[in-house]
Amino acid sequence: MLTADLARSRTTGEEVRPLFIDPDEKRYRQTARELIDLFDAHLGKPKGDLEDAIDELTIADTDYKIIQGLAKLLRDESEFETVAPMEPHEIRQRLFEKANDRYPIVRQPTLGEDTQKLEVYSAVADELGISLEECYTGMYADLERNKRLVRFGNRVHEGYGDDESGSSTTQLTGQSNDRYREDDITVDWLLDRYNLALAQAVLYDATEMRIRVWDHFGTVFSYVKLFGLMHRIYPIDAEGERVVGTDRARGYEAVLDGPASLFSQTRKYGIRLANFLPTLPLCDRWEMEAAIADDEAVSQTRTLALDHTDSLSSHYSSGDEFDSDVERTLADKWERANTDWKLVREDDVLDLGEEVMLPDFAVEHPDGRRAILEIMGFWTPEYLDEKLSKIRDADVDNLVVAVSERLDCAEEDFGETADRVLWFKSGIHVYDVVELVEEYAVSVSNDPNTSEAA
């Protein structure tokens, strides 16, 4: 994503709008092409050389923020590493020790300038079994400017590792990688990604996001859970108005809390909301409104409004394998467990009247029995109260709940569902879940309480 200093937006009255560029405009396409070619040409070369080339391109153009913003996105698709025949600190230590009684060593000596310098470098190179050039370049190879561009998109510098995945990746969160659908970094990809990044940058200061989607519900709400976003979900009709009951629903509205409600105006949660935004363009029809904190007026917000007509593109996968750490660990454990029960991603919507609930997993047996598993692992006091209320209101006999002992709640808070609660400390044990679902699972034909969210 873009850093805050590279964001471009305009504020008009109570609204804020990213300053999108036209991906078809010739000058932007030319700039994008030149930048991609620069990164290609510098594969295997020092980072400092690449940065100098980007700066030269920036000086020759008046769109400083745009060029630097595009370059930032390309850096996100790059990998820089220290390339040296051995650890640079060991080369430095040997050189300093050898030069201690002879002559000070400079960073980039010239062979003809001083025979003593050459003698020191040559002696250390011989001792370490490396060439004289490797001794020169390796001495400070771990400085940021001297690190080498070893990977750009799918291209890997010869001699550096193997491309195991066959596709480039981008860091979504501290724990999760998202795999791109495209195999190559193209001009179209970069310009589309830039417009999306402009919108993401506005969301860094978001305090709340409201979304409405009319398709791809499972994908959207999987990403909601992946990024650990507090959420309340309501059924809506074709016009976006809330309705009672999923039988009348044509889509769903979700209210996602932001940093003001959880972290007292820090950007941590706003960045999560920004990371979530690329999910929405995976839908054919979607709307989003976000409240953006005003830097100049305390307790005041402005509105960012986007929808499918803004022609934003997503680089996220529309697959369904998106889990929090607790869920991912449980799924990994389940694959190794010796049980006939199967853990599957849940795509059903539990009808709670004016609201709905989307559980995390279903646990299914080959004989047709089925249970629904909800995991409670992150919270605010308000969110916890609402979650508990939902669980008490969910009249679903085969709903079981795994609850972290770190939450400020007790058995009595779950009402009649208390017997179906599994408490866990750091992780959920497979066989504890199996024991619980053995008791509460029902035959699929006897489970009329859910309606599928396709």
C-alpha positions in Angstrom: 0.0 0.0 0.0 1.0 3.7 -0.2 2.5 5.5 2.7 0.5 8.5 4.0 2.8 11.1 2.3 2.1 9.6 -1.1 -1.7 9.7 -0.7 -3.7 11.9 -3.0 -7.2 13.0 -2.1 -9.5 16.0 -2.2 -11.9 17.2 0.5 -15.1 18.9 -0.4 -17.5 19.9 2.4 -18.2 16.7 4.3 -16.8 14.3 1.7 -13.3 13.1 0.9 -12.4 11.6 -2.5 -9.3 9.9 -3.8 -7.7 11.6 -6.8 -7.9 8.6 -9.1 -5.9 8.7 -12.3 -7.2 7.5 -15.8 -5.5 4.2 -16.5 -5.9 4.8 -20.2 -4.1 8.2 -20.2 -0.9 8.0 -22.3 1.4 9.8 -19.9 0.5 7.5 -17.0 0.9 4.4 -19.1 4.3 5.6 -20.3 5.4 6.3 -16.7 4.2 2.9 -15.5 6.0 1.2 -18.4 9.3 3.1 -17.6 9.1 2.1 -14.0 8.5 -1.5 -14.6 11.4 -1.6 -17.1 13.6 0.1 -14.5 12.9 -2.7 -12.0 13.4 -5.3 -14.7 16.7 -3.8 -15.7 18.0 -3.6 -12.1 17.3 -7.2 -11.2 20.5 -8.4 -9.5 21.8 -4.8 -9.0 22.2 -2.7 -5.8 19.1 -1.1 -4.4 20.8 2.3 -4.4 21.3 2.2 -8.1 17.6 1.5 -8.6 16.6 4.4 -6.2 18.9 6.8 -8.1 17.2 5.8 -11.4 13.7 6.3 -9.9 14.8 9.7 -8.6 16.1 10.7 -12.1 12.7 9.8 -13.6 10.9 11.7 -10.9 13.0 14.9 -11.5 12.1 14.7 -15.2 8.4 14.6 -14.4 6.1 17.0 -12.5 3.9 14.2 -11.0 6.2 13.5 -8.1 3.6 11.8 -5.9 2.3 9.6 -8.7 5.7 8.4 -9.8 6.9 7.7 -6.2 3.5 6.1 -5.5 3.8 3.7 -8.4 7.4 2.9 -7.4 6.3 2.2 -3.9 3.8 -0.4 -5.2 6.6 -2.0 -7.3 8.9 -2.1 -4.3 6.2 -4.0 -2.5 6.5 -6.7 -5.2 10.3 -6.8 -4.8 12.7 -8.5 -2.6 16.1 -7.1 -1.7 18.8 -9.2 0.0 22.4 -9.0 1.1 24.5 -10.8 -1.5 28.0 -11.5 -0.4 30.3 -14.6 -0.4 30.2 -14.5 3.4 28.8 -12.4 6.2 29.8 -8.8 5.6 30.5 -8.2 9.3 33.2 -10.9 9.2 34.8 -9.3 6.2 34.8 -5.9 8.0 36.3 -7.4 11.1 39.1 -9.1 9.2 39.9 -5.9 7.3 39.8 -3.6 10.4 42.1 -6.0 12.3 44.5 -6.2 9.4 44.5 -2.4 8.9 44.8 -1.5 12.5 48.5 -1.0 12.5 48.9 -0.1 8.8 46.4 2.4 7.3 42.7 3.4 7.7 40.4 1.6 5.3 38.0 3.6 3.2 34.6 2.4 1.9 35.5 2.3 -1.8 39.3 2.4 -2.3 40.8 2.8 -5.8 43.4 0.2 -6.7 46.0 2.8 -7.9 45.7 5.1 -5.0 47.4 3.4 -2.2 49.5 0.2 -2.2 48.9 -0.3 1.5 45.1 -0.5 1.0 45.5 -2.9 -1.8 47.8 -5.1 0.3 45.3 -5.2 3.1 42.4 -6.1 0.9 44.4 -8.7 -1.0 45.7 -10.3 2.2 42.2 -10.6 3.7 40.7 -11.8 0.4 43.4 -14.6 0.3 42.7 -15.6 3.9 39.0 -15.8 3.3 39.3 -17.5 0.0 37.4 -14.9 -2.0 38.3 -12.6 -4.8 39.6 -9.0 -4.4 36.4 -7.6 -5.9 34.2 -9.8 -3.6 36.2 -8.4 -0.6 35.5 -4.8 -1.8 31.8 -5.2 -2.5 31.1 -7.6 0.4 32.5 -5.4 3.1 29.4 -3.2 3.1 27.0 -5.5 1.2 24.5 -5.4 4.1 24.0 -1.6 3.9 20.4 -0.9 2.6 21.6 0.8 -0.5 24.0 -2.1 -1.3 21.4 -4.8 -1.0 20.6 -6.5 -4.3 17.2 -6.7 -6.1 16.9 -10.5 -6.1 13.2 -10.8 -6.9 10.7 -8.7 -8.9 7.2 -10.1 -9.2 7.8 -13.6 -10.6 11.3 -12.8 -11.9 14.1 -14.2 -9.7 17.8 -13.2 -10.2 19.8 -16.1 -11.5 21.4 -18.0 -8.7 19.1 -16.8 -6.0 16.6 -19.4 -4.7 13.8 -21.0 -6.6 10.3 -19.6 -7.4 8.4 -22.3 -5.6 5.0 -20.8 -5.9 4.9 -19.8 -9.6 3.1 -16.6 -8.7 4.0 -13.4 -6.8 2.7 -12.7 -3.3 1.9 -9.7 -1.3 1.9 -9.3 2.5 -1.6 -8.7 3.7 -1.2 -8.9 7.4 1.6 -9.9 9.8 0.7 -13.6 9.3 -1.1 -13.9 6.0 0.0 -13.9 2.3 -2.4 -13.3 -0.5 -1.5 -14.9 -3.8 -2.1 -12.8 -7.0 -4.3 -14.1 -9.8 -2.0 -12.4 -12.4 1.4 -14.0 -13.2 3.1 -10.8 -14.4 3.3 -7.2 -13.4 1.9 -5.2 -16.3 1.1 -1.6 -16.9 -2.6 -2.3 -16.5 -2.0 -4.1 -13.2 0.1 -1.3 -11.8 -2.3 1.5 -12.7 -5.3 -0.4 -11.4 -3.4 -1.2 -8.2 -2.5 2.4 -7.8 -6.1 3.7 -7.9 -7.0 1.0 -5.3 -4.1 2.1 -3.2 -5.2 5.7 -3.3 -8.6 4.7 -1.8 -6.9 2.5 0.8 -4.7 5.4 1.9 -7.8 7.4 2.8 -9.0 4.6 5.0 -5.9 4.7 7.3 -7.9 7.2 9.4 -11.3 5.4 9.2 -13.4 5.0 12.3 -16.1 2.9 10.8 -17.0 1.3 7.5 -20.4 0.2 6.1 -20.6 -2.1 3.2 -23.5 -3.5 1.1 -23.0 -6.4 -1.2 -25.4 -8.3 -3.4 -23.2 -11.3 -4.4 -20.1 -13.3 -3.3 -21.1 -13.2 0.3 -18.9 -16.1 1.4 -15.8 -14.5 0.0 -16.5 -11.0 1.5 -17.3 -12.3 5.0 -14.3 -14.7 4.9 -12.1 -11.7 4.4 -13.9 -9.8 7.2 -12.9 -12.6 9.5 -9.4 -12.9 8.0 -8.6 -9.3 9.0 -10.2 -9.6 12.4 -12.8 -6.9 11.8 -15.6 -6.5 14.3 -18.8 -6.8 12.4 -22.6 -6.7 12.5 -24.5 -8.1 9.5 -28.0 -7.2 8.4 -30.1 -8.6 5.5 -31.1 -6.0 2.9 -33.3 -5.9 -0.2 -32.3 -5.0 -3.8 -32.4 -1.3 -3.0 -30.1 -1.7 0.1 -32.8 -1.2 2.7 -32.7 -3.5 5.7 -35.3 -6.2 5.9 -36.4 -8.8 8.5 -35.5 -12.3 7.7 -33.1 -13.8 5.2 -36.0 -15.1 3.1 -36.5 -11.5 1.9 -32.8 -10.7 1.6 -31.2 -9.9 -1.8 -27.9 -8.9 -0.2 -26.3 -8.0 3.1 -25.1 -4.9 4.9 -22.1 -5.1 7.3 -21.0 -2.5 9.8 -17.3 -2.8 10.4 -15.9 -1.0 13.4 -12.7 1.1 13.1 -9.8 2.3 15.3 -11.8 4.8 17.3 -14.0 2.2 18.8 -11.2 -0.2 19.6 -7.8 1.4 19.8 -8.5 5.1 20.6 -7.7 6.7 17.2 -4.6 4.6 16.4 -4.1 3.6 12.8 -3.8 -0.1 13.5 -7.5 -0.9 12.8 -7.7 1.6 10.0 -5.0 -0.2 8.2 -7.0 -3.4 8.6 -10.0 -1.7 7.0 -7.7 -0.5 4.2 -6.4 -4.1 3.7 -10.0 -5.3 3.5 -11.1 -2.8 0.8 -9.7 -4.9 -2.2 -12.3 -7.6 -1.3 -15.2 -5.5 -2.5 -14.2 -5.2 -6.2 -14.5 -9.0 -6.2 -18.3 -8.5 -6.1 -20.3 -7.5 -9.2 -22.4 -5.0 -7.1 -21.1 -3.3 -4.0 -21.3 -0.1 -2.0 -19.0 1.3 0.7 -19.2 4.3 3.0 -16.5 5.0 5.6 -16.3 7.7 8.3 -12.8 9.3 8.1 -11.4 11.1 11.1 -10.7 14.8 10.5 -7.2 15.7 11.5 -8.1 19.3 12.1 -11.3 18.8 14.1 -11.5 16.5 17.0 -14.5 14.2 17.1 -15.5 15.1 13.5 -15.5 12.9 10.5 -15.8 13.1 6.8 -17.3 10.5 4.4 -15.6 8.4 1.8 -18.1 6.7 -0.5 -17.2 4.2 -3.2 -19.1 1.6 -5.2 -18.8 -0.8 -8.2 -19.1 2.1 -10.6 -15.7 3.4 -9.6 -14.2 0.6 -11.6 -11.7 -0.5 -9.0 -10.0 -3.8 -9.5 -8.9 -6.3 -6.9 -5.6 -8.2 -6.7 -7.1 -10.6 -4.1 -8.1 -14.2 -4.7 -11.8 -15.1 -4.6 -11.0 -18.4 -3.0 -12.5 -19.4 0.4 -9.4 -20.4 2.4 -9.2 -17.4 4.6 -8.8 -18.0 8.4 -7.7 -16.2 11.5 -4.7 -17.7 13.3 -6.9 -19.7 15.6 -9.0 -21.0 12.8 -6.0 -21.8 10.5 -4.3 -23.7 13.3 -7.5 -25.7 14.0 -7.8 -26.5 10.3 -4.2 -27.7 10.2 -4.6 -29.8 13.3 -7.8 -31.3 11.8 -6.0 -32.5 8.7 -3.7 -34.5 10.9 -6.3 -35.9 13.2 -7.7 -39.4 13.1 -11.5 -38.7 12.9 -14.3 -39.3 10.5 -15.6 -35.8 11.1 -14.7 -33.2 8.5 -14.1 -29.5 9.2 -15.4 -27.3 6.3 -15.7 -23.6 5.8 -19.2 -22.5 6.7 -21.2 -20.7 4.0 -24.6 -20.6 5.7 -26.4 -17.6 7.1 -28.1 -18.0 10.4 -31.4 -16.0 10.4 -31.7 -13.9 13.5 -34.5 -11.6 12.2 -33.2 -8.1 11.7 -29.6 -9.4 11.9 -27.8 -12.5 10.6 -24.9 -14.5 11.9 -22.2 -16.2 9.8 -20.4 -19.0 11.7 -16.8 -20.0 11.1 -17.1 -23.7 10.3 -19.4 -26.6 9.8 -18.4 -30.0 11.2 -19.8 -32.8 9.0 -19.9 -36.6 9.3 -20.2 -39.1 6.4 -23.5 -40.4 7.9 -25.1 -37.0 7.3 -24.8 -35.4 10.8 -23.7 -31.8 10.9 -22.8 -29.2 13.5 -22.0 -25.5 13.2 -18.9 -24.1 14.9 -18.5 -20.5 16.0 -15.2 -19.3 17.4 -15.0 -16.3 19.7 -11.4 -15.1 19.9 -11.3 -11.3 19.5 -13.5 -8.6 21.0 -14.4 -5.3 22.4 -16.8 -5.1 25.3 -19.6 -3.9 22.9 -18.8 -6.5 20.3 -18.7 -9.3 22.9 -22.1 -8.2 24.2 -23.6 -8.3 20.7 -21.9 -11.6 19.9 -23.3 -13.2 23.1 -26.7 -11.8 22.3 -26.6 -13.3 18.8 -25.6 -16.7 20.2 -28.4 -16.6 22.8 -30.9 -15.6 20.0 -29.7 -18.2 17.5 -32.3 -21.0 17.9 -30.0 -23.5 16.3 -29.7 -26.9 18.1 -26.5 -27.9 16.4 -24.6 -24.7 17.1 -21.5 -25.2 19.2 -19.2 -22.4 20.4 -15.4 -22.3 21.1 -14.6 -19.4 23.4 -11.2 -18.0 24.5 -10.7 -17.9 28.2 -9.2 -14.5 27.8 -12.6 -13.0 27.1 -14.5 -11.2 29.9 -17.4 -13.6 29.9 -18.7 -16.6 31.9 -20.8 -19.7 31.3 -24.0 -18.0 32.4 -23.6 -15.4 29.7 -24.4 -18.0 27.1 -27.9 -18.8 28.4 -29.3 -22.1 27.1 -26.2 -22.5 24.9 -23.9 -22.9 27.9 -23.7 -26.7 27.5 -22.5 -26.3 23.9 -19.5 -24.0 24.8 -15.9 -25.3 24.6 -13.5 -23.1 26.5 -9.9 -22.9 25.2 -6.7 -21.1 26.3 -4.2 -20.7 23.4 -5.6 -23.1 20.9 -8.6 -25.4 20.2 -8.1 -29.2 20.4 -9.6 -31.3 17.7 -10.9 -34.1 19.8 -12.6 -31.7 22.3 -14.6 -30.3 19.3 -15.4 -33.8 18.1 -16.6 -34.8 21.5 -18.9 -31.8 21.6 -20.3 -32.2 18.1 -20.9 -35.9 18.6 -23.5 -34.8 21.2 -25.1 -31.9 19.4 -24.8 -32.6 15.6 -28.0 -33.2 13.8 -28.9 -34.8 10.5 -28.7 -32.3 7.6 -32.3 -33.0 6.7 -33.3 -32.0 10.2 -31.5 -28.6 10.1 -33.9 -26.1 8.7 -32.5 -23.1 10.5 -30.0 -22.1 8.0 -30.2 -20.6 4.5 -27.4 -20.7 2.0 -25.4 -17.6 1.1 -24.2 -18.4 -2.3 
